[in-house]
Amino acid sequence: MEGVASSHPLIDAAALRRLGELGFLEGEPLTVLRRGPGGVEPIAVQIGDTQFALRMLEAQCIEVRPV
């Protein structure tokens, strides 16, 4: 993962900080497991041994580099 950032008005610094506290940190490997019905939200991702379900708004804040 490259990092977490957003210019969206509904995502504030506290929300970005919370994603970091959950483990969404630069350099951490992230795997997209699946998407919700219709290919949209929630998006299931995994970091380490932990799985998360993210809303599209949160997922759009996560910058990734495919490997």
GUVOTOR-140421 format. One record per residue (C-alpha): z, x, y. Coordinates in nm, 3 decimals. Layout:
<pt <Z,X,Y>> ...
//
This chain:
<pt <0.000,0.000,0.000>> <pt <-0.086,0.128,0.346>> <pt <0.189,-0.059,0.532>> <pt <0.293,-0.386,0.691>> <pt <0.171,-0.501,1.033>> <pt <0.069,-0.821,1.210>> <pt <-0.064,-0.943,1.539>> <pt <-0.022,-1.307,1.433>> <pt <0.210,-1.501,1.667>> <pt <0.393,-1.670,1.377>> <pt <0.499,-1.336,1.226>> <pt <0.763,-1.158,1.431>> <pt <0.930,-0.818,1.394>> <pt <1.213,-0.969,1.187>> <pt <0.966,-1.105,0.930>> <pt <0.792,-0.767,0.903>> <pt <1.129,-0.594,0.868>> <pt <1.223,-0.835,0.589>> <pt <0.904,-0.751,0.398>> <pt <1.001,-0.384,0.428>> <pt <1.352,-0.458,0.300>> <pt <1.197,-0.630,-0.002>> <pt <1.002,-0.314,-0.087>> <pt <0.671,-0.364,0.092>> <pt <0.663,-0.002,0.210>> <pt <0.389,0.249,0.280>> <pt <0.289,0.435,-0.034>> <pt <0.433,0.179,-0.278>> <pt <0.187,0.064,-0.543>> <pt <0.119,-0.311,-0.520>> <pt <-0.059,-0.523,-0.779>> <pt <-0.204,-0.868,-0.705>> <pt <-0.123,-1.072,-1.016>> <pt <-0.278,-1.408,-0.934>> <pt <-0.353,-1.660,-0.662>> <pt <-0.251,-2.022,-0.635>> <pt <-0.473,-2.323,-0.700>> <pt <-0.815,-2.292,-0.544>> <pt <-0.768,-1.917,-0.500>> <pt <-0.528,-1.953,-0.210>> <pt <-0.152,-1.948,-0.171>> <pt <0.088,-1.859,-0.306>> <pt <-0.029,-1.511,-0.395>> <pt <0.173,-1.346,-0.672>> <pt <0.214,-0.970,-0.627>> <pt <0.418,-0.704,-0.801>> <pt <0.589,-0.395,-0.659>> <pt <0.760,-0.186,-0.925>> <pt <0.934,-0.426,-1.165>> <pt <0.968,-0.705,-0.907>> <pt <0.728,-0.997,-0.858>> <pt <0.693,-1.191,-0.534>> <pt <0.513,-1.510,-0.431>> <pt <0.376,-1.477,-0.079>> <pt <0.236,-1.730,0.161>> <pt <-0.108,-1.642,0.296>> <pt <0.043,-1.565,0.637>> <pt <0.276,-1.305,0.485>> <pt <0.006,-1.162,0.258>> <pt <-0.224,-1.105,0.555>> <pt <0.038,-0.870,0.704>> <pt <0.016,-0.631,0.409>> <pt <-0.238,-0.355,0.448>> <pt <-0.365,-0.219,0.118>> <pt <-0.602,0.050,-0.003>> <pt <-0.774,-0.033,-0.333>> <pt <-0.747,0.231,-0.605>> 
//
